[in-house]
């Protein structure tokens, strides 16, 4: 898990090893960094932005033969199959999500505020 609020984010990623695939939910903020730290021939998939545009860096992308792709989870025709596979990976323990904080259902508004305003590593979980 990489903490995106780390002041030395590039070094933290380099220490973890150049990724072959990057799923970026803030492409307009990080796509240049993505291109700089990615392994040669890596895929960078922009899932979301904070604004309407994301610049794609030609230098690192061209010289490292990177593949840039955009994706919308809402337009994916086989979302059910993806979610089923994800559920299997979670159930078997092959992937383990990092939970930042858990909120009771009555504090859902506070959980939403945390998602929108705080910088943290992990997921926000609302329980019943």
C-alpha positions, 0 to 999 in steps of 0.5 A, spaced: 500 500 500 502 506 497 500 513 501 499 518 496 500 523 501 507 521 502 511 527 501 516 523 497 511 519 493 516 517 487 521 514 492 516 510 496 513 507 489 521 506 487 522 502 493 516 498 492 518 496 485 516 499 478 509 497 477 507 493 471 499 496 472 497 502 475 490 504 477 489 511 478 483 514 481 486 521 480 489 521 473 489 529 473 494 529 479 498 523 478 499 521 471 506 524 470 508 521 476 505 514 474 509 515 467 515 516 471 515 510 476 512 505 471 516 499 469 517 499 461 511 497 457 506 498 463 499 499 463 496 506 466 489 506 467 486 512 469 479 510 472 478 517 475 480 525 475 478 531 480 477 535 474 475 534 466 482 533 463 488 529 465 495 531 461 498 525 458 506 525 458 509 524 452 516 523 454 516 517 459 510 514 455 514 514 449 521 512 451 518 506 456 513 504 451 507 505 456 500 504 455 495 509 457 488 507 458 481 510 460 476 506 464 469 508 467 467 503 472 460 505 470 460 503 463 464 496 464 459 491 461 462 485 465 462 488 472 458 482 475 464 478 473 469 483 475 466 483 482 465 476 483 472 475 481 474 480 486 469 477 492 473 470 491 480 474 491 477 477 498 474 471 501 481 467 499 485 472 502 489 473 496 487 480 497 486 484 503 484 491 503 487 496 508 481 499 513 483 506 515 476 507 519 470 504 521 463 508 522 457 505 524 451 506 520 448 512 524 455 516 522 454 515 515 455 523 514 461 523 517 464 517 513 462 521 507 465 527 509 472 523 511 472 521 504 471 528 501 476 532 505 481 527 508 487 524 506 488 517 508 491 510 506 485 505 506 478 504 506 472 507 509 467 502 512 460 503 514 457 498 518 450 496 520 
